[in-house]
Amino acid sequence: MKYILLITTMFVLTNACSQTLDSIKYAYGYLYYHEYGKGEPVILLSGGPGVSCNQEQEVAIELSKNCRAILLEQRGTGISIPQPFDSTTINLKAALSDLNLLLDHLHLKEAIIYGHSWGGTLAMAFATNFPKRVKALILTATGPFKVDNSGRTLILNMNARLSKSERLFMDSIDMKERNGTITEAEFTQRRKLGFRARFSNVDSLESVYPRYAVGIMNKKMAALMWQDLWNIHFDLTNKFGAYHNPFFAIAGRQDPGESVTYELKIAVPRVELFWIQNCGHFPMFDEPEEFYKILNELVEKGKNYR
């Protein structure tokens, strides 16, 4: 029965989410990826860590009009579940290895790398460790380039956008989750509130939320990856000098995590930074017209580099 379910899932993903779904066999299972369009390869990395690549599907479809968009189901997300699923298989070193594996499998010497949120963190780590494999780096609402108090700052900024009663509700739901008594309805409501705090155009929340919610979070993957980042004292501050190719960042002015982008610009002055007004953590949902205009221009710059 499990085998039949897996085949059914693959069929749905192939027909609803991408032009093709393929996989790479490796020591701990299969690494899945989706391909859209043809032309210059662009690897897309979703956020989290632990968020399903489906949340970046619309970005991949847009880029596929002029490029070969390759949307990776990162290890520990979607159906790219390793065996065993623990700290030996979910860590930064493994995630970087998977990107090299993907490029090798596709016979690509280099590619443009696009990362949203945590995907930006992973993209920066890859570019600084394997600079010759990154033709251009494009970050959107990027995650941190070092483990520090930025996560706490993000939470405080998000809480500032909620009412006192909403914050108390969030605290109560967090407690229920820790006790294992949270209901599906409570989990959904908490996620909606969290999205609203990251989203600028609140009037459009109900219509946009389903597009955000397809990015299902694998909380086990997230916990394991964050623990590894703390264990290795993750910090790219002194490593950016290894990467010399185009480096772009797109950010929403109203993103509660915008301080990370400011800090990146200070650490790496050569980063070309593009701000979008009335925009939070998800420019593709908040201000899609402006976002895609900028993104397509940056991809063209990357394509024409060298």
Backbone as CSV, one residue per row, in Angstrom:
resi,resn,N_x,N_y,N_z,CA_x,CA_y,CA_z,C_x,C_y,C_z
1,MET,0.826,-1.207,0.000,0.000,0.000,0.000,0.863,1.260,0.000
2,LYS,1.950,1.254,0.748,2.837,2.407,0.770,3.426,2.661,-0.608
3,TYR,3.735,1.599,-1.330,4.329,1.736,-2.659,3.347,2.407,-3.616
4,ILE,2.089,1.988,-3.547,1.064,2.563,-4.412,0.872,4.045,-4.089
5,LEU,0.887,4.404,-2.809,0.721,5.796,-2.405,1.839,6.661,-2.937
6,LEU,3.067,6.158,-2.903,4.212,6.909,-3.401,4.059,7.201,-4.881
7,ILE,3.670,6.222,-5.667,3.495,6.413,-7.110,2.406,7.438,-7.381
8,THR,1.298,7.368,-6.632,0.207,8.324,-6.806,0.679,9.739,-6.519
9,THR,1.435,9.905,-5.431,1.950,11.227,-5.073,2.833,11.778,-6.163
10,MET,3.700,10.954,-6.714,4.595,11.401,-7.770,3.806,11.837,-8.992
11,PHE,2.716,11.109,-9.314,1.916,11.457,-10.478,1.282,12.831,-10.308
12,VAL,0.740,13.083,-9.114,0.107,14.381,-8.854,1.124,15.502,-8.949
13,LEU,2.289,15.305,-8.344,3.319,16.338,-8.379,3.776,16.616,-9.800
14,THR,3.946,15.565,-10.579,4.440,15.734,-11.931,3.472,16.531,-12.786
15,ASN,2.182,16.283,-12.602,1.211,16.920,-13.474,0.727,18.270,-12.954
16,ALA,0.733,18.472,-11.627,0.201,19.712,-11.079,1.269,20.735,-10.766
17,CYS,2.501,20.287,-10.478,3.493,21.207,-9.952,4.645,21.486,-10.900
18,SER,4.854,20.668,-11.895,6.015,20.888,-12.736,5.857,20.179,-14.061
19,GLN,6.744,20.533,-14.970,6.764,19.825,-16.238,7.302,18.418,-16.045
20,THR,8.344,18.291,-15.214,8.902,16.965,-14.941,9.316,16.856,-13.488
21,LEU,9.206,15.659,-12.954,9.707,15.340,-11.627,10.694,14.199,-11.782
22,ASP,11.894,14.377,-11.252,12.914,13.341,-11.358,13.608,13.204,-10.015
23,SER,14.477,12.216,-9.914,15.161,11.988,-8.646,16.584,11.497,-8.885
24,ILE,17.393,11.626,-7.847,18.771,11.164,-7.862,18.935,10.190,-6.704
25,LYS,19.397,8.997,-6.986,19.632,8.024,-5.924,20.971,8.323,-5.262
26,TYR,20.970,8.335,-3.937,22.217,8.521,-3.198,22.189,7.585,-1.994
27,ALA,23.173,7.694,-1.131,23.365,6.691,-0.079,22.181,6.555,0.871
28,TYR,21.382,7.634,1.056,20.327,7.601,2.065,18.921,7.647,1.472
29,GLY,18.813,7.432,0.178,17.498,7.430,-0.450,17.505,8.129,-1.788
30,TYR,16.501,8.996,-2.022,16.363,9.708,-3.283,16.191,11.200,-3.024
31,LEU,16.848,11.974,-3.858,16.738,13.429,-3.820,15.897,13.846,-5.029
32,TYR,14.745,14.465,-4.777,13.819,14.799,-5.859,13.967,16.258,-6.297
33,TYR,13.691,16.478,-7.568,13.720,17.849,-8.089,12.725,17.975,-9.242
34,HIS,12.258,19.208,-9.464,11.286,19.523,-10.504,11.955,20.429,-11.529
35,GLU,11.640,20.232,-12.788,12.196,21.083,-13.853,11.081,21.766,-14.635
36,TYR,11.315,23.045,-14.919,10.373,23.853,-15.685,11.158,24.581,-16.775
37,GLY,10.677,24.534,-18.004,11.267,25.333,-19.072,12.624,24.853,-19.553
38,LYS,13.203,25.680,-20.435,14.499,25.358,-21.035,15.367,26.619,-21.067
39,GLY,16.672,26.398,-21.214,17.582,27.537,-21.326,18.575,27.581,-20.182
40,GLU,18.915,28.798,-19.770,19.889,28.997,-18.699,19.396,28.352,-17.403
41,PRO,20.196,27.489,-16.775,19.740,26.825,-15.548,19.745,27.749,-14.332
42,VAL,18.645,27.712,-13.594,18.516,28.445,-12.340,18.043,27.454,-11.277
43,ILE,18.857,27.258,-10.247,18.480,26.382,-9.142,17.706,27.195,-8.115
44,LEU,16.511,26.732,-7.723,15.684,27.443,-6.757,15.667,26.695,-5.421
45,LEU,15.912,27.442,-4.348,15.954,26.875,-3.000,14.871,27.524,-2.137
46,SER,14.004,26.709,-1.571,12.903,27.210,-0.753,13.359,27.473,0.679
47,GLY,12.446,28.053,1.477,12.798,28.510,2.809,12.632,27.492,3.912
48,GLY,12.553,28.001,5.121,12.420,27.143,6.286,13.464,27.455,7.350
49,PRO,14.444,26.515,7.530,14.592,25.266,6.791,13.424,24.314,7.049
50,GLY,13.162,23.486,6.036,12.132,22.479,6.155,10.877,22.722,5.360
51,VAL,10.773,23.872,4.658,9.552,24.183,3.906,9.575,23.491,2.537
52,SER,8.453,22.923,2.168,8.315,22.265,0.873,8.616,23.218,-0.274
53,CYS,9.226,22.680,-1.314,9.555,23.495,-2.486,8.316,24.032,-3.180
54,ASN,7.134,23.463,-2.894,5.906,23.924,-3.547,5.647,25.404,-3.327
55,GLN,6.165,25.961,-2.226,5.959,27.376,-1.949,6.645,28.268,-2.986
56,GLU,7.653,27.739,-3.659,8.372,28.494,-4.693,7.935,28.105,-6.105
57,GLN,6.860,27.347,-6.201,6.410,26.864,-7.512,6.087,28.008,-8.467
58,GLU,5.405,29.033,-7.983,5.032,30.154,-8.850,6.278,30.873,-9.381
59,VAL,7.318,30.970,-8.547,8.574,31.594,-8.988,9.199,30.756,-10.096
60,ALA,9.203,29.441,-9.918,9.768,28.557,-10.931,9.011,28.669,-12.248
61,ILE,7.709,28.739,-12.171,6.895,28.841,-13.388,7.185,30.147,-14.112
62,GLU,7.301,31.245,-13.356,7.614,32.536,-13.969,8.982,32.503,-14.639
63,LEU,9.983,31.973,-13.959,11.327,31.926,-14.531,11.403,31.001,-15.739
64,SER,10.538,30.000,-15.775,10.586,29.018,-16.871,10.209,29.623,-18.215
65,LYS,9.658,30.845,-18.216,9.320,31.496,-19.479,10.572,31.807,-20.289
66,ASN,11.689,31.982,-19.577,12.940,32.325,-20.268,14.132,31.489,-19.809
67,CYS,13.919,30.588,-18.849,15.041,29.835,-18.278,14.648,28.379,-18.023
68,ARG,15.632,27.625,-17.633,15.418,26.262,-17.149,15.427,26.328,-15.623
69,ALA,14.252,26.364,-15.040,14.123,26.497,-13.589,14.126,25.113,-12.958
70,ILE,15.011,24.905,-11.985,15.167,23.606,-11.338,14.863,23.788,-9.860
71,LEU,13.748,23.242,-9.421,13.251,23.429,-8.064,13.562,22.178,-7.249
72,LEU,14.460,22.329,-6.293,14.943,21.193,-5.509,14.063,20.919,-4.299
73,GLU,13.695,19.666,-4.109,13.092,19.241,-2.851,14.257,18.917,-1.916
74,GLN,14.606,19.884,-1.084,15.767,19.717,-0.229,15.623,18.492,0.673
75,ARG,16.743,17.898,0.999,16.735,16.722,1.855,15.996,17.019,3.160
76,GLY,15.020,16.165,3.470,14.210,16.368,4.664,12.930,17.132,4.406
77,THR,12.642,17.461,3.135,11.398,18.143,2.773,10.682,17.342,1.699
78,GLY,9.355,17.590,1.562,8.592,16.911,0.519,8.761,15.401,0.602
79,ILE,9.144,14.799,-0.521,9.374,13.347,-0.538,10.860,13.001,-0.574
80,SER,11.722,14.021,-0.383,13.165,13.763,-0.288,13.541,13.445,1.161
81,ILE,13.008,12.354,1.673,13.205,11.987,3.077,14.300,10.915,3.183
82,PRO,15.398,11.232,3.871,16.501,10.276,3.981,16.222,9.208,5.029
83,GLN,16.931,8.107,4.909,16.906,7.053,5.916,18.335,6.704,6.293
84,PRO,18.738,6.904,7.547,17.925,7.401,8.658,17.656,8.909,8.538
85,PHE,16.662,9.375,9.246,16.283,10.784,9.262,16.705,11.345,10.623
86,ASP,17.963,11.731,10.723,18.483,12.218,11.997,19.645,13.171,11.746
87,SER,20.394,13.506,12.773,21.466,14.488,12.646,22.606,14.024,11.751
88,THR,22.690,12.724,11.492,23.751,12.231,10.599,23.432,12.504,9.136
89,THR,22.150,12.710,8.828,21.749,12.952,7.429,21.202,14.350,7.190
90,ILE,20.810,15.054,8.243,20.298,16.420,8.100,21.270,17.375,8.780
91,ASN,22.049,18.057,7.983,23.018,19.032,8.471,23.473,19.866,7.283
92,LEU,24.183,20.943,7.538,24.591,21.849,6.465,25.512,21.162,5.469
93,LYS,26.454,20.384,5.956,27.381,19.687,5.061,26.629,18.809,4.074
94,ALA,25.599,18.112,4.547,24.798,17.255,3.673,24.031,18.083,2.647
95,ALA,23.483,19.233,3.077,22.731,20.091,2.158,23.622,20.629,1.049
96,LEU,24.856,20.995,1.391,25.808,21.471,0.379,26.192,20.339,-0.565
97,SER,26.367,19.152,-0.015,26.690,17.990,-0.845,25.573,17.702,-1.845
98,ASP,24.318,17.881,-1.402,23.173,17.636,-2.288,23.168,18.590,-3.473
99,LEU,23.555,19.842,-3.248,23.601,20.798,-4.352,24.677,20.410,-5.362
100,ASN,25.821,19.977,-4.886,26.852,19.483,-5.803,26.370,18.252,-6.551
101,LEU,25.678,17.365,-5.840,25.137,16.159,-6.463,24.145,16.515,-7.561
102,LEU,23.284,17.500,-7.287,22.294,17.923,-8.282,22.974,18.488,-9.523
103,LEU,23.945,19.371,-9.340,24.652,19.951,-10.477,25.379,18.881,-11.283
104,ASP,26.026,17.962,-10.592,26.734,16.879,-11.290,25.753,16.010,-12.076
105,HIS,24.623,15.687,-11.451,23.617,14.847,-12.104,23.078,15.508,-13.370
106,LEU,22.944,16.828,-13.342,22.422,17.572,-14.489,23.518,17.980,-15.466
107,HIS,24.750,17.553,-15.179,25.921,17.863,-16.020,26.111,19.372,-16.162
108,LEU,25.976,20.067,-15.040,26.146,21.515,-15.024,27.428,21.874,-14.271
109,LYS,28.294,22.603,-14.936,29.505,23.078,-14.280,29.173,24.167,-13.270
110,GLU,28.176,25.014,-13.610,27.747,26.107,-12.743,26.298,26.442,-13.049
111,ALA,25.689,27.236,-12.189,24.301,27.653,-12.403,24.034,28.907,-11.597
112,ILE,23.003,29.646,-12.001,22.490,30.737,-11.184,21.760,30.099,-10.004
113,ILE,22.025,30.585,-8.799,21.359,30.052,-7.610,20.433,31.109,-7.038
114,TYR,19.158,30.747,-6.883,18.154,31.626,-6.286,17.721,31.018,-4.957
115,GLY,17.679,31.843,-3.900,17.230,31.338,-2.614,16.312,32.307,-1.907
116,HIS,15.204,31.779,-1.380,14.264,32.589,-0.597,14.371,32.210,0.875
117,SER,14.532,33.214,1.749,14.574,33.009,3.190,15.707,32.038,3.554
118,TRP,15.400,30.895,4.191,16.444,29.904,4.474,17.166,29.499,3.196
119,GLY,16.464,29.470,2.079,17.107,29.144,0.806,18.237,30.102,0.489
120,GLY,18.090,31.373,0.929,19.163,32.349,0.757,20.363,32.005,1.611
121,THR,20.118,31.553,2.838,21.214,31.127,3.719,21.978,29.977,3.085
122,LEU,21.252,28.980,2.601,21.891,27.824,1.967,22.634,28.238,0.700
123,ALA,22.033,29.142,-0.073,22.680,29.609,-1.310,23.991,30.322,-1.004
124,MET,24.007,31.168,0.028,25.241,31.866,0.397,26.301,30.885,0.884
125,ALA,25.890,29.888,1.662,26.845,28.891,2.142,27.455,28.122,0.972
126,PHE,26.625,27.813,-0.028,27.131,27.082,-1.189,28.084,27.955,-2.004
127,ALA,27.714,29.218,-2.196,28.541,30.121,-3.003,29.900,30.363,-2.370
128,THR,29.952,30.425,-1.046,31.229,30.680,-0.378,32.083,29.424,-0.267
129,ASN,31.453,28.265,-0.287,32.203,27.008,-0.224,32.567,26.472,-1.601
130,PHE,31.721,26.748,-2.591,31.961,26.250,-3.954,31.724,27.393,-4.947
131,PRO,32.522,28.438,-4.865,32.276,29.657,-5.659,32.289,29.436,-7.167
132,LYS,33.050,28.479,-7.654,33.142,28.263,-9.100,31.882,27.622,-9.670
133,ARG,30.993,27.141,-8.816,29.775,26.490,-9.290,28.577,27.440,-9.309
134,VAL,28.787,28.684,-8.868,27.689,29.658,-8.808,27.965,30.785,-9.793
135,LYS,27.167,30.845,-10.852,27.338,31.876,-11.869,26.831,33.223,-11.375
136,ALA,25.754,33.209,-10.616,25.202,34.418,-9.998,24.366,33.984,-8.814
137,LEU,24.306,34.858,-7.811,23.593,34.566,-6.576,22.463,35.583,-6.418
138,ILE,21.220,35.088,-6.313,20.058,35.959,-6.147,19.312,35.550,-4.890
139,LEU,19.254,36.443,-3.928,18.580,36.166,-2.662,17.302,36.991,-2.555
140,THR,16.263,36.396,-1.989,15.024,37.117,-1.732,14.657,36.954,-0.264
141,ALA,14.490,38.097,0.442,14.160,38.059,1.876,15.048,37.034,2.567
142,THR,16.343,37.195,2.391,17.279,36.150,2.780,17.275,35.844,4.270
143,GLY,17.608,34.596,4.572,17.852,34.184,5.936,19.232,34.661,6.364
144,PRO,19.626,34.389,7.606,20.879,34.911,8.149,22.118,34.264,7.530
145,PHE,23.224,35.027,7.544,24.502,34.489,7.086,25.373,34.073,8.268
146,LYS,24.795,34.159,9.469,25.486,33.692,10.666,24.438,33.396,11.738
147,VAL,24.786,32.501,12.651,23.896,32.192,13.763,24.115,33.223,14.865
148,ASP,23.084,34.016,15.130,23.168,35.044,16.165,21.764,35.280,16.722
149,ASN,21.455,36.476,17.087,20.138,36.774,17.652,19.117,37.226,16.614
150,SER,19.423,37.051,15.323,18.500,37.514,14.285,17.162,36.797,14.359
151,GLY,17.185,35.513,14.752,15.929,34.780,14.881,15.052,35.376,15.960
152,ARG,15.668,35.765,17.082,14.931,36.406,18.163,14.381,37.759,17.722
153,THR,15.186,38.509,16.960,14.737,39.804,16.445,13.532,39.631,15.530
154,LEU,13.580,38.609,14.676,12.462,38.329,13.771,11.186,38.070,14.561
155,ILE,11.277,37.246,15.594,10.100,36.920,16.402,9.539,38.163,17.082
156,LEU,10.422,39.002,17.640,9.970,40.224,18.289,9.291,41.164,17.301
157,ASN,9.866,41.279,16.094,9.272,42.145,15.073,7.916,41.615,14.621
158,MET,7.794,40.291,14.522,6.509,39.704,14.150,5.477,39.928,15.255
159,ASN,5.890,39.713,16.504,4.960,39.888,17.623,4.464,41.327,17.724
160,ALA,5.309,42.278,17.329,4.924,43.687,17.387,3.769,43.990,16.437
161,ARG,3.547,43.126,15.466,2.471,43.341,14.492,1.169,42.663,14.916
162,LEU,1.212,41.926,16.015,0.029,41.234,16.502,-0.531,41.947,17.724
163,SER,-1.817,41.779,17.956,-2.437,42.356,19.149,-2.028,41.540,20.378
164,LYS,-2.282,42.105,21.546,-1.942,41.393,22.775,-2.664,40.059,22.858
165,SER,-3.946,40.042,22.499,-4.715,38.791,22.552,-4.173,37.771,21.557
166,GLU,-3.734,38.245,20.400,-3.161,37.325,19.412,-1.839,36.750,19.893
167,ARG,-1.036,37.582,20.564,0.234,37.076,21.094,-0.006,36.032,22.185
168,LEU,-1.009,36.292,23.041,-1.346,35.327,24.083,-1.845,34.019,23.465
169,PHE,-2.619,34.141,22.394,-3.098,32.948,21.688,-1.918,32.150,21.126
170,MET,-0.977,32.842,20.508,0.205,32.175,19.949,0.974,31.452,21.045
171,ASP,1.125,32.106,22.203,1.840,31.476,23.319,1.118,30.214,23.796
172,SER,-0.205,30.280,23.857,-0.966,29.115,24.314,-0.866,27.957,23.326
173,ILE,-0.848,28.276,22.034,-0.743,27.238,21.022,0.655,26.615,21.039
174,ASP,1.666,27.460,21.269,3.029,26.927,21.384,3.112,25.934,22.539
175,MET,2.466,26.253,23.652,2.450,25.361,24.806,1.754,24.049,24.470
176,LYS,0.613,24.148,23.755,-0.108,22.939,23.370,0.726,22.063,22.442
177,GLU,1.481,22.711,21.551,2.312,21.916,20.651,3.395,21.171,21.432
178,ARG,3.986,21.863,22.407,5.017,21.212,23.222,4.433,20.035,24.011
179,ASN,3.162,20.150,24.404,2.507,19.084,25.163,1.873,18.024,24.268
180,GLY,1.879,18.274,22.960,1.297,17.310,22.035,-0.210,17.332,21.996
181,THR,-0.839,18.457,22.387,-2.305,18.526,22.413,-2.862,19.509,21.395
182,ILE,-2.045,20.024,20.510,-2.503,21.000,19.521,-3.425,20.337,18.501
183,THR,-4.501,21.034,18.123,-5.410,20.528,17.098,-5.007,21.070,15.731
184,GLU,-5.524,20.453,14.678,-5.217,20.899,13.324,-5.716,22.317,13.098
185,ALA,-6.887,22.637,13.631,-7.452,23.979,13.474,-6.583,25.017,14.176
186,GLU,-6.080,24.690,15.362,-5.221,25.617,16.099,-3.886,25.815,15.385
187,PHE,-3.357,24.740,14.827,-2.102,24.836,14.088,-2.272,25.747,12.872
188,THR,-3.391,25.582,12.156,-3.652,26.400,10.973,-3.812,27.870,11.356
189,GLN,-4.535,28.136,12.455,-4.738,29.520,12.885,-3.422,30.169,13.272
190,ARG,-2.568,29.428,13.967,-1.266,29.977,14.334,-0.443,30.280,13.099
191,ARG,-0.487,29.386,12.106,0.289,29.616,10.896,-0.233,30.826,10.133
192,LYS,-1.546,31.017,10.145,-2.124,32.189,9.488,-1.656,33.474,10.153
193,LEU,-1.629,33.473,11.486,-1.170,34.662,12.203,0.305,34.926,11.923
194,GLY,1.095,33.868,11.874,2.511,34.020,11.567,2.726,34.563,10.168
195,PHE,1.910,34.100,9.227,2.015,34.600,7.856,1.611,36.064,7.782
196,ARG,0.519,36.410,8.495,0.054,37.798,8.474,1.129,38.747,8.989
197,ALA,1.879,38.309,9.992,2.933,39.147,10.549,4.093,39.334,9.589
198,ARG,4.208,38.436,8.609,5.277,38.535,7.609,4.787,39.160,6.313
199,PHE,3.484,39.430,6.236,2.838,39.842,4.996,2.413,41.294,5.122
200,SER,2.650,42.116,4.108,2.351,43.543,4.200,0.913,43.863,3.824
201,ASN,0.413,43.266,2.750,-0.921,43.578,2.252,-1.946,42.696,2.960
202,VAL,-2.342,43.077,4.178,-3.216,42.256,5.008,-4.575,42.016,4.354
203,ASP,-5.066,42.969,3.548,-6.372,42.827,2.910,-6.437,41.604,2.000
204,SER,-5.271,41.157,1.514,-5.250,40.034,0.582,-4.913,38.711,1.264
205,LEU,-4.858,38.701,2.602,-4.389,37.538,3.333,-5.127,36.263,2.967
206,GLU,-6.453,36.297,2.999,-7.224,35.069,2.786,-7.026,34.505,1.379
207,SER,-6.879,35.377,0.391,-6.702,34.894,-0.973,-5.291,34.378,-1.225
208,VAL,-4.319,34.934,-0.489,-2.917,34.571,-0.704,-2.483,33.401,0.172
209,TYR,-3.087,33.274,1.344,-2.634,32.264,2.301,-2.552,30.851,1.718
210,PRO,-3.533,30.387,0.935,-3.422,29.030,0.388,-2.169,28.821,-0.464
211,ARG,-1.695,29.870,-1.134,-0.480,29.752,-1.955,0.753,29.645,-1.068
212,TYR,0.696,30.277,0.096,1.775,30.157,1.079,1.738,28.792,1.759
213,ALA,0.525,28.323,2.079,0.357,27.120,2.884,0.785,25.842,2.170
214,VAL,0.916,25.877,0.830,1.389,24.672,0.133,2.823,24.349,0.528
215,GLY,3.507,25.335,1.112,4.861,25.086,1.592,4.821,24.422,2.954
216,ILE,4.470,23.157,2.971,4.333,22.412,4.221,5.691,22.315,4.916
217,MET,5.697,22.584,6.206,6.929,22.580,6.986,7.197,21.200,7.591
218,ASN,8.394,20.668,7.345,8.828,19.463,8.046,9.602,19.932,9.278
219,LYS,8.916,19.928,10.426,9.495,20.499,11.639,10.707,19.715,12.137
220,LYS,10.743,18.427,11.847,11.895,17.625,12.266,13.139,18.060,11.511
221,MET,12.995,18.286,10.214,14.127,18.751,9.423,14.600,20.099,9.935
222,ALA,13.642,21.001,10.214,13.990,22.337,10.683,14.788,22.282,11.981
223,ALA,14.316,21.484,12.936,14.986,21.384,14.228,16.403,20.830,14.085
224,LEU,16.546,19.807,13.249,17.863,19.193,13.058,18.835,20.162,12.391
225,MET,18.349,20.910,11.390,19.239,21.834,10.675,19.659,22.988,11.569
226,TRP,18.715,23.577,12.305,19.077,24.676,13.193,20.052,24.218,14.273
227,GLN,19.843,23.001,14.782,20.764,22.491,15.796,22.168,22.356,15.233
228,ASP,22.270,21.898,13.985,23.590,21.768,13.360,24.250,23.126,13.178
229,LEU,23.468,24.127,12.747,24.035,25.463,12.549,24.592,26.027,13.856
230,TRP,23.872,25.794,14.959,24.389,26.240,16.254,25.639,25.455,16.645
231,ASN,25.621,24.145,16.376,26.753,23.300,16.759,28.041,23.693,16.043
232,ILE,27.922,24.085,14.775,29.124,24.422,13.999,29.446,25.915,14.061
233,HIS,28.654,26.671,14.851,28.855,28.123,14.966,28.858,28.768,13.581
234,PHE,27.801,28.477,12.832,27.680,28.935,11.446,27.885,30.441,11.321
235,ASP,28.842,30.836,10.486,29.140,32.253,10.281,29.924,32.408,8.976
236,LEU,29.329,33.099,8.009,29.968,33.297,6.702,30.682,34.641,6.592
237,THR,30.680,35.419,7.653,31.184,36.792,7.603,32.540,36.901,6.925
238,ASN,33.450,36.037,7.264,34.813,36.108,6.731,35.042,35.206,5.522
239,LYS,33.960,34.693,4.946,34.088,33.767,3.818,33.595,34.348,2.493
240,PHE,32.926,35.492,2.542,32.346,36.048,1.318,33.394,36.419,0.284
241,GLY,34.622,36.676,0.716,35.684,37.032,-0.222,35.997,35.941,-1.229
242,ALA,35.576,34.711,-0.944,35.844,33.605,-1.867,34.944,33.658,-3.102
243,TYR,33.807,34.366,-2.978,32.837,34.422,-4.079,32.919,35.772,-4.776
244,HIS,33.182,35.761,-6.097,33.407,37.011,-6.836,32.356,37.309,-7.907
245,ASN,31.448,36.397,-8.158,30.469,36.591,-9.229,29.308,37.482,-8.752
246,PRO,28.364,37.818,-9.641,27.261,38.713,-9.269,26.527,38.266,-8.017
247,PHE,26.186,39.253,-7.177,25.586,38.985,-5.879,24.438,39.973,-5.701
248,PHE,23.193,39.470,-5.750,22.010,40.327,-5.696,21.130,39.952,-4.496
249,ALA,20.433,40.942,-3.956,19.482,40.693,-2.873,18.231,41.527,-3.096
250,ILE,17.067,40.883,-2.996,15.766,41.548,-3.085,15.136,41.471,-1.704
251,ALA,14.565,42.580,-1.236,13.987,42.581,0.105,12.778,43.487,0.182
252,GLY,11.819,43.104,1.015,10.646,43.932,1.270,10.932,44.918,2.388
253,ARG,10.544,46.166,2.188,10.760,47.194,3.211,10.040,46.862,4.517
254,GLN,8.919,46.136,4.427,8.141,45.820,5.618,8.364,44.387,6.105
255,ASP,9.406,43.754,5.642,9.750,42.411,6.114,10.236,42.502,7.563
256,PRO,9.627,41.762,8.497,10.101,41.819,9.884,11.537,41.299,10.039
257,GLY,12.044,40.626,8.999,13.416,40.141,9.038,14.368,40.977,8.203
258,GLU,13.973,42.227,7.886,14.786,43.041,6.987,16.150,43.392,7.579
259,SER,16.293,43.310,8.904,17.583,43.636,9.521,18.689,42.718,9.010
260,VAL,18.327,41.491,8.656,19.324,40.557,8.117,19.884,41.078,6.800
261,THR,19.008,41.634,5.962,19.458,42.174,4.680,20.349,43.392,4.887
262,TYR,19.989,44.264,5.830,20.843,45.410,6.159,22.230,44.925,6.586
263,GLU,22.264,43.929,7.459,23.532,43.416,7.964,24.357,42.773,6.850
264,LEU,23.676,42.129,5.901,24.388,41.545,4.772,25.050,42.631,3.934
265,LYS,24.341,43.721,3.687,24.890,44.827,2.908,26.106,45.444,3.596
266,ILE,26.069,45.495,4.919,27.220,46.010,5.669,28.396,45.052,5.561
267,ALA,28.121,43.754,5.690,29.183,42.752,5.645,29.766,42.604,4.245
268,VAL,28.913,42.756,3.227,29.348,42.589,1.829,28.852,43.803,1.034
269,PRO,29.567,44.912,1.063,29.108,46.140,0.407,28.818,45.987,-1.081
270,ARG,29.444,45.038,-1.740,29.239,44.909,-3.186,27.896,44.267,-3.558
271,VAL,27.165,43.768,-2.570,25.842,43.209,-2.858,24.954,44.287,-3.465
272,GLU,24.329,43.984,-4.603,23.370,44.904,-5.221,22.005,44.658,-4.589
273,LEU,21.502,45.652,-3.874,20.299,45.499,-3.077,19.110,46.201,-3.720
274,PHE,17.976,45.502,-3.773,16.769,46.026,-4.402,15.619,45.945,-3.390
275,TRP,15.127,47.120,-2.958,14.041,47.181,-1.994,12.696,47.289,-2.700
276,ILE,11.670,46.677,-2.110,10.303,46.776,-2.629,9.410,47.320,-1.517
277,GLN,8.716,48.414,-1.796,7.832,49.032,-0.812,6.528,48.249,-0.669
278,ASN,5.870,48.439,0.495,4.612,47.754,0.796,4.754,46.252,0.619
279,CYS,5.850,45.717,1.141,6.196,44.325,0.861,6.848,43.695,2.087
280,GLY,6.408,42.501,2.427,6.945,41.784,3.565,7.929,40.703,3.163
281,HIS,7.813,39.550,3.808,8.780,38.465,3.637,8.551,37.655,2.363
282,PHE,7.404,37.865,1.719,7.069,37.088,0.528,6.731,38.030,-0.632
283,PRO,7.748,38.614,-1.269,7.496,39.559,-2.370,6.686,38.950,-3.502
284,MET,6.825,37.636,-3.723,6.084,36.988,-4.803,4.580,36.996,-4.552
285,PHE,4.172,37.173,-3.286,2.754,37.258,-2.939,2.317,38.699,-2.699
286,ASP,3.185,39.485,-2.050,2.846,40.858,-1.691,2.823,41.798,-2.896
287,GLU,3.908,41.818,-3.641,4.068,42.727,-4.776,4.643,41.955,-5.970
288,PRO,3.867,41.017,-6.527,4.399,40.151,-7.576,4.879,40.887,-8.825
289,GLU,4.168,41.929,-9.243,4.566,42.630,-10.473,5.956,43.238,-10.332
290,GLU,6.172,43.954,-9.233,7.474,44.580,-9.010,8.546,43.525,-8.768
291,PHE,8.203,42.493,-8.008,9.164,41.442,-7.693,9.655,40.733,-8.952
292,TYR,8.732,40.317,-9.803,9.144,39.565,-10.991,9.869,40.454,-12.000
293,LYS,9.527,41.718,-12.031,10.267,42.640,-12.897,11.741,42.666,-12.482
294,ILE,11.985,42.812,-11.176,13.358,42.845,-10.670,14.036,41.488,-10.859
295,LEU,13.342,40.426,-10.491,13.938,39.093,-10.559,14.347,38.736,-11.980
296,ASN,13.486,38.990,-12.949,13.818,38.657,-14.334,15.012,39.470,-14.836
297,GLU,15.092,40.724,-14.413,16.242,41.549,-14.803,17.533,41.000,-14.206
298,LEU,17.479,40.546,-12.973,18.673,40.013,-12.321,19.102,38.690,-12.944
299,VAL,18.132,37.866,-13.298,18.473,36.607,-13.970,19.149,36.888,-15.303
300,GLU,18.649,37.907,-16.022,19.277,38.272,-17.293,20.715,38.738,-17.078
301,LYS,20.948,39.514,-16.015,22.312,39.932,-15.699,23.180,38.724,-15.423
302,GLY,22.647,37.779,-14.683,23.401,36.570,-14.381,23.708,35.755,-15.626
303,LYS,22.718,35.653,-16.516,22.895,34.891,-17.756,24.006,35.492,-18.611
304,ASN,24.063,36.817,-18.624,25.020,37.507,-19.503,26.376,37.734,-18.858
305,TYR,26.543,37.313,-17.612,27.834,37.515,-16.945,28.913,36.689,-17.627
306,ARG,30.028,37.316,-17.866,31.162,36.728,-18.589,30.790,36.463,-20.029
